[in-house]
Amino acid sequence: MKYIASTTFNHKQSLKTGILLVNLGTPDAPDAPSLRRYLKEFLSDPRVVEMPRLIWWMILNGIILNIRPKRSAKAYQSVWTEQGSPLRIHLEEQTRQLINRYESALGDSITNRCIEIDYAMRYGQPSVDSVLQKMMHAGVNKIIVLPLYPQYSAATTGSTFDAIAKTLTRFRQVPELHFISHYHDHPAFIQAIGNKIKRYWQQSGKAQKLIFSYHGIPKRYFDNGDPYHCECYKTSRLIAEYLELNEDEYMTTFQSRFGREEWLKPYTDETLKLLPQQGVKSVQMVCPGFSADCLETIEEIGIENRGYFMDAGGEQYEYIEALNSDLDHIEMMYQLTSNYIGDTLNQQDVLMRSQQALKFGAEK
């Protein structure tokens, strides 16, 4: 096996850290061919669909990829903007704002390229592989990866780690790696969500019920040890405590299921169909598992589930936007990543290392 050389090593090489933000991904365009490519990559991941590969290959290529791309394209067309996919737009802005936050804190350290900050998509473009290679060739020798999934799941965070590892195993010099696997209970995250809700209440008032809706996973993943379900409920509880809510003022549900097997319950759509019959006529929806607004929040929660609730007799339905590029959210990212910067900023260590290497006979 021939390993890739990132840069030609020398003992005077400056320490350089790369910070990589990763989100799930998006198709290149809201059309059937683009959706087919995106869904094939996404649904071919064994972390996402845990089924015998041959059986799943036949289902995916024989049925799903012949039906779902056209249907999904219509949904994406409803949320697409002139600038492109909402998820990509938000991720690009989050990256820009995090760069600004580091520049305000560290000044010349980031200006002089001691810190590289970039983003990648687990599925689609820019790929994890392409951005990691760019960082390595730029001389990065420490990488901090922040998957923007607050709650850990093998299907999201675990899959992101797989992609990181697959690329790094091809390099001769493996960088120091810090992989942030979750932040579902980090105080800065809870505060950011809580403050977002408080600001919304100041403008629009409170509904009878605040519903925390998270992306679902098959129940058997939870039965097999995935901590996602527990982390979602902990996030909800901590936000509710921050907001000083009683137990009857909020609830946790799970959305976006597909297929016939049982997923995590209660289901968001079925819950919204039942609540008006139980006397709950006004609800406010928030999605603490999504770091940026995307198809699942804008179309599924904002439009589709609104219809279920209103058709069932509901009177007021409101969606509270994701954190996106809120200052609290960027500050949380800064806190999560800056803990690992360490000696990147201590270039005196580079000089000492160089002098020691020369003392022991290294070439200049």
PLY file of the C-alpha trace (Angstrom):
ply
format ascii 1.0
element vertex 364
property float x
property float y
property float z
element edge 363
property int vertex1
property int vertex2
end_header
0.00 0.00 0.00
1.33 3.43 -0.91
0.60 6.05 1.75
-0.07 9.69 0.93
2.47 12.23 2.16
0.65 15.30 3.44
3.64 17.68 3.36
7.40 17.19 3.37
8.28 16.97 7.06
10.87 19.28 8.60
11.72 19.95 12.22
10.91 23.66 11.95
7.39 22.99 10.75
4.84 25.12 12.59
2.10 23.45 14.55
-1.19 23.81 12.70
-4.69 22.80 13.78
-7.66 22.11 11.53
-11.21 22.49 12.79
-13.73 20.60 10.68
-17.49 21.09 10.98
-19.48 18.21 9.50
-23.18 17.93 8.77
-25.21 15.21 7.10
-25.33 16.49 3.54
-27.54 17.71 0.74
-28.11 16.98 -2.95
-26.44 19.26 -5.49
-29.79 20.31 -6.93
-33.49 19.68 -6.23
-33.98 17.30 -9.15
-34.39 13.54 -9.46
-30.89 12.73 -10.84
-29.20 14.68 -8.02
-31.46 13.08 -5.43
-30.72 9.64 -6.81
-26.95 10.17 -6.43
-27.36 11.61 -2.94
-29.77 8.93 -1.70
-27.64 6.14 -3.14
-24.61 7.35 -1.20
-26.62 7.99 1.96
-28.67 4.80 1.99
-25.73 2.60 0.97
-24.00 3.40 4.26
-24.23 0.30 6.51
-24.35 2.62 9.53
-27.59 4.14 8.22
-29.34 0.93 7.19
-28.33 -2.11 9.22
-29.47 -4.96 7.01
-27.72 -7.83 5.21
-25.95 -6.08 2.34
-27.23 -8.24 -0.52
-30.86 -7.99 0.55
-30.60 -4.24 1.07
-28.79 -3.75 -2.25
-31.71 -5.38 -4.05
-34.29 -3.27 -2.19
-32.35 -0.03 -2.62
-31.50 -0.40 -6.30
-34.59 -2.31 -7.34
-37.26 -0.27 -5.56
-36.25 2.78 -3.52
-33.96 4.50 -6.04
-36.60 4.08 -8.73
-39.33 5.76 -6.67
-38.02 8.03 -3.94
-35.76 10.46 -5.89
-38.65 12.00 -7.80
-40.77 12.30 -4.66
-37.89 13.75 -2.63
-37.05 16.21 -5.41
-40.49 17.81 -5.04
-39.95 18.23 -1.32
-36.52 19.79 -1.83
-37.91 22.16 -4.46
-40.25 23.56 -1.80
-37.33 24.61 0.44
-34.60 25.39 -2.15
-33.45 29.01 -2.39
-31.62 31.08 -4.98
-28.43 30.46 -2.99
-29.06 26.71 -2.91
-29.79 24.19 -0.19
-30.73 25.70 3.20
-28.48 23.23 5.01
-25.46 24.20 2.91
-26.18 27.92 3.30
-26.38 27.61 7.08
-23.26 25.45 7.31
-21.25 27.91 5.22
-22.40 30.78 7.42
-21.67 28.84 10.61
-18.14 28.26 9.34
-17.66 31.93 8.49
-18.94 33.00 11.89
-16.72 30.51 13.71
-13.70 31.87 11.80
-14.71 35.37 12.91
-15.02 34.17 16.51
-11.51 32.69 16.44
-10.10 35.81 14.81
-11.59 37.99 17.53
-10.15 35.69 20.22
-6.75 34.81 18.76
-5.97 37.47 16.18
-2.74 36.68 14.36
-2.84 32.98 15.23
-5.64 32.35 12.75
-4.62 35.14 10.38
-1.20 33.49 10.04
-2.84 30.18 9.20
-2.01 28.38 12.46
-5.68 27.40 12.50
-7.66 26.19 9.48
-11.45 26.09 9.79
-13.60 24.42 7.15
-16.77 22.37 6.67
-17.73 19.14 4.93
-20.78 17.01 4.21
-20.93 13.37 5.22
-22.85 12.70 2.00
-22.56 14.91 -1.04
-20.16 17.81 -1.57
-17.80 19.01 -0.28
-16.96 15.53 0.91
-15.20 14.69 4.16
-12.42 13.07 2.14
-11.75 16.12 -0.06
-11.70 18.62 2.81
-9.52 16.43 5.03
-7.03 15.95 2.21
-6.93 19.71 1.66
-6.18 20.23 5.35
-3.47 17.58 5.42
-1.74 19.00 2.35
-1.86 22.43 4.02
0.30 21.02 6.82
-2.36 20.45 9.48
-1.01 18.12 12.17
-3.92 18.28 14.60
-7.56 17.93 13.58
-10.62 18.73 15.68
-13.79 17.27 14.21
-17.17 18.61 15.32
-20.06 16.63 13.81
-23.05 18.92 14.16
-25.30 16.25 15.69
-25.87 17.13 19.36
-27.04 13.62 20.27
-24.84 10.66 19.35
-26.16 8.02 16.97
-24.21 5.40 15.10
-26.14 6.42 11.96
-24.86 10.01 12.10
-21.89 10.60 14.41
-20.60 7.04 14.05
-20.80 7.26 10.29
-18.89 10.55 10.33
-16.09 8.92 12.31
-15.96 6.12 9.73
-15.46 8.68 6.96
-12.72 10.49 8.90
-10.90 7.24 9.67
-11.16 6.00 6.08
-9.33 9.07 4.82
-6.69 9.26 7.54
-5.69 5.61 7.17
-4.33 6.54 3.73
-1.85 9.11 5.08
1.69 8.33 6.17
1.61 10.86 8.99
-1.60 10.51 10.99
-2.52 13.78 12.73
-3.49 14.16 16.35
-7.27 13.72 16.28
-9.97 15.05 18.59
-13.42 13.81 17.65
-16.33 15.40 19.52
-18.88 12.61 19.58
-21.78 14.49 21.19
-22.75 17.63 23.09
-26.36 16.92 23.97
-25.94 18.09 27.58
-23.24 20.74 27.18
-24.29 23.85 29.16
-23.59 26.17 26.22
-25.83 24.08 23.95
-28.69 23.94 26.47
-28.40 27.67 27.05
-28.39 28.42 23.30
-31.58 26.43 22.70
-33.20 27.78 25.85
-32.41 31.38 24.95
-33.78 30.86 21.43
-37.08 29.67 22.88
-37.18 32.51 25.42
-36.68 35.09 22.69
-39.49 33.52 20.70
-41.80 33.62 23.72
-41.02 37.29 24.29
-42.28 38.05 20.78
-45.10 35.51 20.37
-46.05 34.21 23.81
-46.22 30.56 24.94
-48.37 27.76 23.55
-50.10 25.09 25.61
-47.42 22.56 24.73
-43.79 22.79 23.69
-42.84 19.75 21.59
-39.23 18.68 21.15
-39.10 16.74 17.88
-35.98 14.70 17.05
-35.10 12.67 13.97
-36.07 9.06 14.61
-34.04 5.87 14.30
-35.27 2.25 14.16
-36.07 0.96 17.65
-33.77 -2.03 17.16
-30.79 0.34 16.96
-31.71 1.50 20.47
-32.24 -2.10 21.58
-28.75 -2.89 20.29
-27.14 -0.19 22.42
-27.38 3.11 20.53
-27.55 5.90 23.18
-29.44 8.33 20.92
-32.87 7.85 22.52
-31.54 8.54 26.03
-29.53 11.56 24.92
-32.56 13.10 23.21
-34.63 12.77 26.37
-31.82 14.24 28.45
-31.59 17.23 26.12
-35.33 17.80 26.43
-35.22 17.54 30.22
-32.30 19.97 30.56
-33.89 22.54 28.24
-37.18 22.22 30.14
-35.35 22.77 33.43
-33.62 25.81 31.96
-37.02 27.16 30.93
-38.59 26.16 34.28
-41.31 24.10 32.59
-43.57 21.63 34.34
-43.73 18.07 32.99
-47.17 18.66 31.44
-45.93 21.69 29.48
-43.58 19.83 27.12
-43.01 16.46 25.48
-40.50 14.62 23.29
-41.37 13.00 19.94
-39.55 11.48 16.95
-40.01 12.30 13.26
-38.83 11.31 9.77
-39.30 7.55 9.91
-39.51 5.41 6.78
-40.03 1.74 6.11
-42.30 -0.68 7.95
-40.36 -1.52 11.10
-40.93 0.16 14.45
-38.98 3.35 15.11
-38.52 5.37 18.31
-41.84 6.52 19.76
-43.89 8.58 20.22
-44.08 9.55 16.55
-44.32 13.30 15.90
-47.01 13.08 13.22
-49.28 10.70 15.14
-48.90 12.78 18.31
-49.96 15.95 16.52
-53.04 14.20 15.15
-54.10 13.17 18.68
-53.33 16.29 20.74
-56.36 18.38 19.68
-58.65 15.56 20.84
-56.93 15.80 24.24
-57.65 19.51 24.54
-54.27 20.80 23.31
-55.14 23.41 20.70
-51.84 25.30 20.47
-48.33 23.89 20.13
-44.85 25.20 19.49
-42.34 22.89 17.81
-38.57 22.94 18.30
-36.00 20.49 16.91
-32.94 20.32 19.22
-31.34 17.54 17.19
-30.92 19.73 14.11
-28.09 22.27 14.14
-29.47 24.01 11.04
-32.81 24.29 9.32
-33.18 21.85 6.46
-35.79 19.76 4.66
-36.80 17.92 7.83
-37.49 21.10 9.77
-38.70 23.51 7.09
-40.93 21.16 5.09
-41.68 18.22 7.37
-42.17 20.13 10.64
-43.06 23.55 9.26
-45.57 22.43 6.60
-46.47 18.74 6.64
-46.95 18.31 10.39
-48.69 21.66 10.65
-51.32 20.22 8.33
-51.79 17.14 10.53
-52.33 19.26 13.63
-54.64 21.83 12.09
-56.70 19.20 10.25
-57.19 17.38 13.55
-58.70 20.48 15.17
-55.65 22.41 16.31
-55.84 26.20 16.33
-52.26 27.46 16.65
-49.11 25.77 15.35
-45.70 27.45 15.40
-42.19 26.27 14.55
-39.24 27.79 16.41
-36.25 27.86 14.06
-33.05 25.87 14.61
-29.99 27.58 16.07
-28.47 28.11 12.62
-25.92 30.96 12.96
-27.17 32.43 16.24
-24.34 33.96 18.26
-25.05 31.55 21.12
-24.61 28.66 18.71
-21.30 29.94 17.37
-20.09 30.53 20.92
-20.96 26.93 21.76
-18.91 25.71 18.77
-16.02 27.88 19.90
-16.17 26.48 23.44
-16.35 22.88 22.21
-13.39 23.21 19.85
-11.09 25.71 21.57
-10.51 23.29 24.45
-8.36 21.23 22.07
-6.30 24.00 20.47
-3.55 23.66 23.07
0.06 24.01 21.91
-0.87 25.00 18.36
-0.49 28.56 19.57
2.79 27.93 21.38
5.27 28.27 18.54
8.14 28.44 21.06
7.70 24.68 21.34
8.40 24.39 17.61
11.75 26.15 18.03
12.73 23.92 20.95
11.78 20.81 19.00
13.83 21.97 16.02
16.91 22.69 18.15
16.67 19.30 19.85
16.36 17.48 16.52
19.44 19.25 15.14
21.37 18.39 18.30
20.76 14.70 17.64
21.95 14.87 14.04
18.86 15.77 12.02
19.43 17.58 8.73
18.65 21.28 8.65
0 1
1 2
2 3
3 4
4 5
5 6
6 7
7 8
8 9
9 10
10 11
11 12
12 13
13 14
14 15
15 16
16 17
17 18
18 19
19 20
20 21
21 22
22 23
23 24
24 25
25 26
26 27
27 28
28 29
29 30
30 31
31 32
32 33
33 34
34 35
35 36
36 37
37 38
38 39
39 40
40 41
41 42
42 43
43 44
44 45
45 46
46 47
47 48
48 49
49 50
50 51
51 52
52 53
53 54
54 55
55 56
56 57
57 58
58 59
59 60
60 61
61 62
62 63
63 64
64 65
65 66
66 67
67 68
68 69
69 70
70 71
71 72
72 73
73 74
74 75
75 76
76 77
77 78
78 79
79 80
80 81
81 82
82 83
83 84
84 85
85 86
86 87
87 88
88 89
89 90
90 91
91 92
92 93
93 94
94 95
95 96
96 97
97 98
98 99
99 100
100 101
101 102
102 103
103 104
104 105
105 106
106 107
107 108
108 109
109 110
110 111
111 112
112 113
113 114
114 115
115 116
116 117
117 118
118 119
119 120
120 121
121 122
122 123
123 124
124 125
125 126
126 127
127 128
128 129
129 130
130 131
131 132
132 133
133 134
134 135
135 136
136 137
137 138
138 139
139 140
140 141
141 142
142 143
143 144
144 145
145 146
146 147
147 148
148 149
149 150
150 151
151 152
152 153
153 154
154 155
155 156
156 157
157 158
158 159
159 160
160 161
161 162
162 163
163 164
164 165
165 166
166 167
167 168
168 169
169 170
170 171
171 172
172 173
173 174
174 175
175 176
176 177
177 178
178 179
179 180
180 181
181 182
182 183
183 184
184 185
185 186
186 187
187 188
188 189
189 190
190 191
191 192
192 193
193 194
194 195
195 196
196 197
197 198
198 199
199 200
200 201
201 202
202 203
203 204
204 205
205 206
206 207
207 208
208 209
209 210
210 211
211 212
212 213
213 214
214 215
215 216
216 217
217 218
218 219
219 220
220 221
221 222
222 223
223 224
224 225
225 226
226 227
227 228
228 229
229 230
230 231
231 232
232 233
233 234
234 235
235 236
236 237
237 238
238 239
239 240
240 241
241 242
242 243
243 244
244 245
245 246
246 247
247 248
248 249
249 250
250 251
251 252
252 253
253 254
254 255
255 256
256 257
257 258
258 259
259 260
260 261
261 262
262 263
263 264
264 265
265 266
266 267
267 268
268 269
269 270
270 271
271 272
272 273
273 274
274 275
275 276
276 277
277 278
278 279
279 280
280 281
281 282
282 283
283 284
284 285
285 286
286 287
287 288
288 289
289 290
290 291
291 292
292 293
293 294
294 295
295 296
296 297
297 298
298 299
299 300
300 301
301 302
302 303
303 304
304 305
305 306
306 307
307 308
308 309
309 310
310 311
311 312
312 313
313 314
314 315
315 316
316 317
317 318
318 319
319 320
320 321
321 322
322 323
323 324
324 325
325 326
326 327
327 328
328 329
329 330
330 331
331 332
332 333
333 334
334 335
335 336
336 337
337 338
338 339
339 340
340 341
341 342
342 343
343 344
344 345
345 346
346 347
347 348
348 349
349 350
350 351
351 352
352 353
353 354
354 355
355 356
356 357
357 358
358 359
359 360
360 361
361 362
362 363
